[in-house]
Amino acid sequence: MAQTEFALNLLDELIKLPTVNGSEGSVATYLKDIFQQNQIKVSLVPWQRDYNRVNLVAQYKQNDGLILGMAGHEDVVSAVAPDEWTYGPFMPQHDHGKIYGRGSSDMKSGLTALALAFIQLTKDPDFHGNLRFIATVGKENGRLGAKQLAKNHFVDDLAGMIVAEPSTAFSDTAMQQLLASGAFQISQPNPANYSRHACFFAHKGTLDYQVIARGKAVDSSMPEMGINALDHLIEFYQEQKHYFTHLTQFKNRQLGPTEATVTIFQAGDQANTIPHLASLTTKIRTIPEYTNTRIIDDLNLLIATPNDQWPTCHLALRVTNSNNPVQTAVTDPLVTITQASLAKIWGQPALALGTSSGTDASEYLRANLKIPVIVVGPGNETAHAINEFVWEDDYLKSIELYQMICREYFKK
């Protein structure tokens, strides 16, 4: 089978696997077979002994020199309104140069391209570097696999890491719109004219939390006998909103400002009962200038004040996810090599950007603080959307891109 046909078929087969968070093991098994057919050493690492959720680590080590990591994730988000898709979410279709399907953009195209680049490099007698391929579970819901692998020392000895998350815009116009929206931050040095193919050398962290208010439930005909949990939560919401005006004043040159948004507000379950519980959920995109730990300390103080002042008030903070920002120097060799490789493959200068989107790299940096990270992948802004797709050409050329980055990295 021709190399291009094999690459397209392999991506189709992985898209067909409905690896919504909790069932990623089939990707690990499929890739394990491909690697072993090419005489590559593979380790499978189940998450909490769950063989439906299996991380995969492949190793190619020729000497005692530097090891470069190549990382991606196996899971995808849920299909979202599958009846509204032109094609079935897990039935990949090729149409006018696009490959449709859930995960085609985020990030089975990037993961597959990494795997194929890895295999081809192991067959190249002129390549003398050391590589470690990592595929994780649970990235879209808590970065579970990355936490596990970092804790178990799989990244301690890495000298750098390529993360294959989407970094490509749908079109030149889309790239301009994304830049104008503030989704990406341009810093110098960067070209004045550029293509839709970019790489990210920095991304924001995330902090997800709930604030839960407890009251006293009674029949709604006698509300004075109860304590409406909503009352205290709304008061907290207003105080938190004021706090956000302070928080979002902090900015990073590569990442822009801290961003905070309340995403869920819940209370009550029937019209004739005063709610005894109410909660709000907030997501904050964090930057190095105002750390996750500092924000959590602020929130605890924000909750302590009403709890102390009002005997009927009981608010509790529950942090559900905390991942630190990632920032590699724009002058780091991994960044400059990636930028130059993109320009060579696409014939146009490429941007190196900061972005709000998070990756597994936040977890890897907990174990290896000094590791430089570059995020570059064929996916685009249709990730997580209905009719998600990746351009065939973006996917196929990313296989070449990853090989070029690795070869140039080990020349330095």
C-alpha angles and dihedrals in degrees: 000000000000115000094243093049091049092051092050093046092049092053090048091053092052093047089053089062106089095219098169108162107299101035106062099123093095091066092052091049093048094049092044090060092049092049094046091050085060094048094252121149112243134188123196115206114190116211108242090339091299107140090195086066113051130163117210128213122184123187134203110179121168102164145356094275132106121318120218118205124220111195141182141142132252101209129087133198119257118282097252113214096355091188089065095058117105087222128020110281092237096036103086115216130189112216127164094337095316129111110212126201143097108289095017089116101023098065129303091093091055093043093048092046090051091050093050092046089050092052093047092049091054088057095050110098090198094058112091103171132112120241138188120194116203127189117180141195127227101022092139092053113040102325089261099167094046090051091051095048093045091050090050094053100252092136102034094101100040117121094197142348138221113205114197099210117138114285101155127098122226091240142347089266091050090052091053091049092049091051091048091050092058093241087127129032121220116212131174138299093049133125121262091221118044146161130244089260112093141158131220122226094175137029136180124259123237134230118188121184145157127221110205123198121199124202137152123280120224138152109290089234089073106033092160089072093059140050116242107220089203092066094062094040092053090050089051091047090058092048091047090051089055090048090053091059087060094042097050092055088078114092140182120211093228099033106032123219132345108265126207129184135172104226105174132034118180137174139148132002105217137035098235098055131074105235114249092190132045130166143181128201123211134189120202123190103213136204133201092255092067110029130213090244092054091050092050090051090051092050092051089054091047090055096041094061099062091037089057096042101046121046091201093054123093118171124171131191120219117185108205101176135010123178124167125231120266119223127171120182110264087227094055112123092239090058097045092045091051093047091049092046092052090051092049095049097044099033093233134088114266130217124238106210147175116234141189094228115102130221141190087267089087088068095043091054090058087067098035112028095180099052113122113223132200122188114206129149144147097248125105143198093294087080110127090008132115109271092020112189145169126212110251091224093051090053096046095046091048088066087059091042095056091049091050093050092050094047093049092044092059092048092063 
